C-alpha cells in the first residue's frame, strides 16, 4: 500500500500498537485513544513527512493528515491489527432528518453491503436462463442445476444476509440477526403450509384469509414463506436491536454474553412468526400488488416516469426506495417491471457521451468520455453523469428525455425482469421469460434501447452545445488568468462573524496546513452551499462537508471544533455525498445551543483545500450573511 511505511512510523511513534486503545478518523485526522500519551513521540510525529501536525483534545491524540486520511487510516488499521470500520461510529442516521431521508438511509445501509453479491447472483441467474433459452444447457442436467443453485441460493436465503446487515444498521449484534433469519427460513419447521390439513382458518373470506397449522403456547401461528422475503426480517431486526440494547442495560455482565442473545431470540422469533411476519408479509403483498396494478393501469406512463427520472433518483439517493419494491415483486409476483423500465438510461447516457466524444474539440473531454462510455454500457453511470453530462447540462437533459421514451417503449412492450440482475448489458438476460424464452417483450427491450440511444446521440450531437458550453474548464481558467479576472467567488455558507483562520483554537486549521480561508462564528444553525458543484465529501457524523465547485475549487466547511465527537447528534443533513448542489442551497442544519451546552466551540473553518492552485483574497468585512462574498479566488 502507498501509505504502509507512514502507517508503521505513526504506530511506532504513538507508543506502539499495544499503547492504542482505539483509533478512528474524521475528515482530516487520525484520532487515537492512547493508554499513555506520555509514550508518544509528539515532536517526531509533527516533523514526519505526511503528517501536518499533532493535537491533543477531548481525550484524543490527534494526528492531522489532511484530505487523504481515509487511505492512511486503512493502512494504520491494517498495520496495527486494529478493527477497520467506518470513520467514527456515528449515531444511526436513521434517527435524523425527515421521514424520507430516514427511510433512504435505512435502505441504503441495509442493502449496500450486499449489492455486489446480489447483482453477481442475479447476473449468473440471467446468463443461466440465456444458456437454457439458446439450448446451451439442459434444465435437467447437472451443470444447470449447480449454476442455478449458485444464483438462486442467495435469493432463497436473502433474509439471512439482510438479518446481518439490518442488525448492523440498527446497532445490534449482526449474528443475532442471522440466527433470527435462519429460524424464519428453517426448512424442517413442522406445519409448513401444504404438509397437512390446517387446524382452522383465520380471516376466512377476506384477502387476508390464513390457514393455521401450528400454535405457539395456544397462540395461532400464521406460517408464511419467508424465503426471498425482505420486509419481515428487517422489521424483526429493528425490534431485536432495540430489545438487545435494553436487555444489555439490566442483565448482569457475568451472564450477559449468552443471556442477552438467548432472551432476545426467545422473544423476537416467536413474535416474528405470530405478529411481525404476517403483518409485514401482508404489507409486502399489498405493495407488490399496488405496484403491479399501477403498471397494468398504464405501463407506458409508468415507463416514461421511471425511465426519465431514474438518474435523478440516483443523484438524490431516492432509488433506494424502489430497490426493495423490486425485490419484493420478485418474491411475491415472480417478476418485476420496476427495474425493467429503467433499462434504457445507461445506454442513453453512453450514446450522449459518444456524441460528445465525436464532436468535442477538447482533448481533455475526449479523454474523459471514452472510459465513461464503457462504464455506462456496463451500468456504471456515475463517471459519465457527474463528470460529463451534468456539467454540460444539455446532454444530461437529453439523456433523461431519451430514457423516458425508452421506458415508455419498455412499458408498451410489457418488458419485465424475471430475476435480480445487474444494470446495463448485464440486465438483458433477466428479461428472458422462464417459459416463453426470447419473446416479444425481450425483443421490445432491444427496440427501446436502439430508439433511446439514437435519440440521445442525435439530440446531444446537434443541440448539446458541446463546443459552446464549458468545452474545457482548464482552458477557460487559463484565459481568465491571463486577463487577470476573478476565476471564482466563494460566498459565505453561514450567517455570522468572520475570524482570521490563524486565530482559531485548532492548530491544524490555524496553520493553514489544511487550506487557506477564514473561520466563521455562526449566529444561525443553517449551512448553505458556498458554491455550485458536487458534494465530494460528507462525513458520516454530518459535521463537515466538502464541495468541489463547477470551476474546480475544493471547499471544506467544518462546523465547530472537535464536533466529530458528538457523533452526529444535533446535526441534520439535507444532501448526500455525490449529490449536485446549487449555490445557496440548504445543506445542513445544526442546533447551536445544544452544541454549545455540550461544551463544543462552533467556530467554523471555511477553507480551500487545493489552495496551491489559487491566490485567495478573504473578505474585509467582519460580519457576513449567507451568500455574501467570503473568498475571491484567482488561479496562480
Buried (B, 14 or more C-beta within 10 A) or exposed (E): EEBEEBBBBBBBBBBEBEBBEEBBBBBBBBBBBBEEBEEBBBEBBBEBEBBBBBBEBBEBBBBBBBBEBEBBBBBBBBBBEBEEEEBBBBBBBBEBBEEEBBBBBBBBBBBEBBEEEBBBBBBBBBBBBBBBBEEEBEEEEEEBEEBBEBBBEBBEBBBBBBBBBBBBBBBBBBEBBBBBBBBBBEEEBEBBEEEEEBEEEBEEEEEBEBBBBBEEEEEBBBBBEBBBBBBBBBBBBBBBBBBBBEBBEEBEEEEBEEBBBEBBBEBBBBBBBBBBBBBBBBBBBEBBBEBBEBBEEEBBBBBBBBBBBBBEBBBBBBBBBBBBBBBBBBBBBEBBBBBBBBBBBBBBBBBBBBBBBEBBEBEEBBEBBEBBBBBBBBBBBBBBBBBBBBBBEBBBBBBBBBBBBBBBBBBBBBBBBBBBBBBBBBBBBBBBBEEEBBBEBBEBBBBBBBBBBEBBBBBBBEEBEBEEEBBBBEEEBEEBBEEEEEBBBBBBBBBBBBBEBEEBEBBBBBEBBBBBBBBBBBEEBBBBBBBBBBBBBBBBBBBBBBBBBBBBBBBBBBBBBBBBBBBBBBBBBBBBBBBBBEBBEEBBBBBBEEBEEBEBBBBBBBBBBBBEBBEBEBBEEEBBEBBBBBBBBBBE
